[in-house]
Amino acid sequence: MIEIAISLAIIGFALVAIIGILPTGMSVQRENREETIINQDATVFMNAIRNGERGLDDLTNYVVSITNTIYLYDLNGRRSLVGTYWYTPAASSTAQPFPLSSGARIIGLLSTPRCITLPDGSYYSNYVVANVRALSGPASEKFPQTNPDVQELALNYRLIPEVAPYGTNHFDPHWTNFLDPVLYNPVVLTNEIVARSNYFLVATNMQNSIHDVRLTFRWPRLPTQAIGNGRQSFRTSAGGRLTRVVEPGYNPNAPEYWLHFFEPRNYARNP
């Protein structure tokens, strides 16, 4: 009897330890599953933005909403709020209805550059945020599933895209200053002039053809709209021209209707 009592005591201590570690194990499993889903979704969004894709209409089933807070900065640096606009698959806060009825509108809004310079030198500042239901995960949570209780079980996250031009502040400006008077007087330094002019062409091409793209994911998005502790950022460079598109029938001067798409450079051999 004594041995049995001792054995039961040992088993009891072991069970207590196992039961105590179970929540931690389940939490780690959930976090790994969420990170896997984020990594898979990030690949989809990053490739879609970099390639300027316009045919991903399936995104309308997963992008719950997009908001863009636009500020105008004048030549003196004064800031004024243009508006905070929201878009959903069914409606929008814009004067003309502009719902997320196609994948092109979703990618066009997510590709909005962080700053847009206007002809007079002022510029718009954009802060774009998308609320998304995970594209990856169990099939029972995906379209055509419309049960809200089942959809709430899917991982919901917040996506913050940032698109910015490469710029010309990553090198010494003397490298591209081929008009420096020192190069022409008293002796014309031809080799240095050619080298700096070549650097200038390279820098200009990089400024016009390369953008930094960063996608920040915050998860999970709770029913209270609060965001959990999950956070991960993905960054890459996108080559090509970033073009602005305004659909027919919308005000071309209103930034809330502006869509942006990357257009990779195409080269052809001169016959």
C-alpha positions in Angstrom: 0.0 0.0 0.0 2.8 2.4 0.8 4.4 1.8 -2.6 1.1 2.4 -4.3 0.6 5.6 -2.4 4.1 6.8 -3.4 3.4 5.9 -7.0 0.1 7.8 -7.1 1.9 10.8 -5.5 4.6 10.8 -8.2 2.0 10.4 -11.0 0.0 13.3 -9.4 3.0 15.6 -9.5 3.7 14.6 -13.1 0.1 15.2 -14.2 0.2 18.7 -12.5 3.4 19.5 -14.5 2.0 18.3 -17.8 -1.3 20.1 -17.3 0.5 23.3 -16.4 2.7 23.2 -19.6 -0.3 22.4 -21.9 -1.4 26.0 -22.3 2.1 27.1 -23.2 2.4 24.4 -25.8 -0.9 25.3 -27.3 0.0 29.0 -27.3 3.3 28.2 -29.2 1.4 26.1 -31.7 -1.1 28.9 -32.3 1.7 31.5 -32.8 3.6 29.2 -35.2 0.4 28.7 -37.2 -0.3 32.5 -37.3 3.3 33.2 -38.4 3.0 30.6 -41.2 -0.2 32.2 -42.5 1.3 35.7 -42.4 4.4 34.5 -44.3 2.2 33.0 -47.0 -0.1 36.0 -47.3 2.8 38.4 -47.4 4.1 36.6 -50.5 0.8 37.1 -52.2 0.5 40.8 -51.4 4.2 41.6 -52.1 4.2 39.9 -55.5 0.8 41.6 -56.4 2.1 45.0 -55.5 5.5 44.6 -57.2 4.0 43.3 -60.4 1.1 45.8 -60.5 -1.4 43.0 -60.8 -5.0 43.9 -61.6 -6.8 40.6 -61.9 -6.8 39.3 -58.3 -10.6 39.8 -57.8 -10.6 37.0 -55.2 -9.0 39.6 -52.8 -12.5 41.2 -52.5 -13.5 38.2 -50.4 -10.7 38.7 -47.8 -9.9 42.4 -47.7 -12.5 43.7 -45.2 -11.6 47.4 -45.4 -9.0 49.9 -46.5 -8.5 53.4 -45.0 -6.3 56.2 -46.2 -5.5 59.3 -44.1 -4.3 62.1 -46.4 -2.6 65.2 -45.3 -1.5 68.1 -47.5 1.9 69.8 -46.8 2.3 73.2 -48.3 5.6 74.9 -49.4 6.1 76.2 -45.8 5.7 72.8 -44.3 2.2 73.5 -42.8 0.0 70.4 -42.6 -3.7 70.3 -43.2 -6.0 67.2 -43.2 -7.5 66.4 -46.6 -9.6 63.6 -45.2 -9.7 60.0 -43.8 -11.3 57.9 -46.4 -12.5 54.3 -45.9 -13.3 51.7 -48.5 -15.1 48.3 -48.1 -16.4 45.8 -50.7 -19.9 47.3 -50.3 -19.4 51.0 -49.8 -17.0 53.9 -49.3 -16.8 57.3 -47.5 -16.0 59.2 -50.8 -18.4 61.5 -52.4 -18.7 59.2 -55.4 -19.1 55.5 -54.4 -15.8 53.7 -54.7 -16.2 50.3 -53.1 -13.5 47.5 -53.3 -15.3 45.8 -56.1 -12.2 44.5 -57.9 -8.7 43.3 -57.1 -7.3 46.2 -59.2 -8.8 48.7 -56.8 -7.4 46.9 -53.8 -3.9 46.6 -55.2 -4.1 50.2 -56.6 -4.9 51.6 -53.1 -2.3 49.4 -51.3 0.4 50.7 -53.8 -0.3 54.3 -52.9 3.1 56.0 -52.3 3.7 57.4 -48.9 4.3 60.9 -50.4 3.0 62.3 -53.7 4.6 65.5 -54.9 2.3 68.0 -56.6 3.3 70.3 -59.5 3.5 73.4 -57.2 6.0 71.7 -54.9 3.5 70.8 -52.1 2.8 67.1 -51.5 0.3 64.7 -50.1 1.1 62.4 -47.3 -0.7 59.0 -47.3 -1.2 56.5 -44.5 -2.9 53.4 -45.8 -4.2 50.6 -43.5 -6.0 47.5 -44.6 -7.9 45.0 -42.5 -7.7 41.6 -43.9 -9.1 38.1 -43.3 -6.3 35.5 -43.8 -6.1 34.2 -47.4 -4.3 31.0 -46.1 -5.6 28.5 -43.5 -8.4 25.9 -43.3 -10.6 25.6 -46.4 -13.7 25.8 -44.2 -12.9 29.5 -43.5 -12.5 30.5 -47.1 -14.9 31.8 -49.7 -17.7 30.8 -50.4 -18.0 30.5 -46.7 -20.3 33.4 -45.6 -21.2 32.3 -42.0 -19.8 35.2 -39.9 -19.3 33.0 -36.9 -17.0 30.7 -38.9 -15.3 33.7 -40.6 -14.4 35.2 -37.2 -12.4 32.0 -36.4 -10.0 32.9 -39.2 -6.9 34.9 -38.5 -7.7 38.6 -39.0 -4.8 41.0 -39.3 -3.9 44.6 -40.1 -1.7 45.4 -43.2 0.2 48.7 -43.4 1.9 49.1 -46.8 4.6 51.8 -47.4 5.9 52.6 -50.9 8.7 55.2 -51.2 11.1 56.1 -54.1 14.7 55.0 -53.7 15.8 58.6 -53.6 19.3 60.0 -54.1 20.4 60.4 -50.5 22.3 57.1 -50.3 25.6 58.3 -51.6 28.0 61.2 -51.6 26.6 64.0 -53.8 30.1 64.8 -55.1 30.0 61.5 -57.0 27.4 62.9 -59.4 28.5 66.5 -59.5 30.0 66.5 -63.0 29.5 70.3 -63.2 31.9 71.0 -60.4 34.1 74.0 -61.5 37.2 72.2 -60.0 36.9 69.7 -62.8 37.2 72.4 -65.5 39.8 74.8 -64.2 42.7 75.1 -64.6 42.8 71.7 -66.3 39.8 69.8 -67.7 39.6 66.4 -66.0 37.9 64.5 -68.7 38.0 61.1 -67.1 36.5 62.4 -63.8 33.8 64.3 -65.7 32.8 61.2 -67.6 32.8 59.1 -64.4 30.6 61.5 -62.5 28.2 61.9 -65.3 27.8 58.2 -65.5 27.1 58.1 -61.8 24.5 60.8 -62.3 22.7 58.8 -64.9 22.7 55.7 -62.7 21.4 57.7 -59.7 18.7 59.3 -61.8 17.6 56.0 -63.2 17.5 54.4 -59.7 15.4 57.4 -58.4 12.9 57.1 -61.2 12.8 53.3 -61.5 13.3 51.8 -58.1 11.0 52.0 -55.1 11.2 50.6 -51.6 8.2 48.5 -50.6 7.5 47.6 -47.0 4.6 45.6 -45.7 3.9 45.6 -42.0 1.6 43.0 -40.6 -0.1 43.3 -37.1 -2.1 40.5 -35.7 -4.5 39.2 -34.5 -7.3 41.8 -35.1 -9.7 41.2 -32.3 -13.5 41.7 -32.5 -13.0 44.9 -30.4 -10.7 46.2 -33.3 -7.7 46.0 -30.9 -4.5 44.4 -32.2 -2.5 41.7 -30.5 1.2 41.5 -30.1 2.1 39.8 -33.4 4.1 42.0 -35.7 6.3 41.3 -38.7 7.6 43.5 -41.6 8.6 42.5 -45.1 10.7 44.7 -47.3 11.9 44.6 -50.9 12.7 46.8 -53.9 10.3 47.2 -56.8 11.7 48.0 -60.2 9.7 49.9 -62.8 7.6 53.0 -63.1 4.8 53.7 -60.6 1.9 55.0 -62.6 -1.3 56.7 -61.4 -4.6 55.6 -62.7 -8.0 57.2 -62.4 -11.0 55.2 -63.5 -13.4 56.9 -65.9 -16.1 58.9 -64.3 -14.0 60.0 -61.2 -12.5 63.3 -60.4 -8.8 63.1 -61.5 -7.8 65.8 -59.1 -9.2 64.1 -56.0 -6.5 61.9 -54.3 -9.1 59.6 -52.8 -9.7 58.1 -56.2 -6.1 57.7 -57.2 -4.9 54.2 -57.9 -1.2 53.3 -58.4 0.4 50.4 -60.2 4.0 49.3 -60.8 4.8 48.9 -64.5 8.0 46.9 -64.9 10.3 48.2 -67.6 10.2 46.3 -70.9 13.2 46.3 -73.1 13.4 45.2 -76.8 16.4 44.7 -79.0 16.8 47.3 -81.7 16.5 45.5 -85.0 
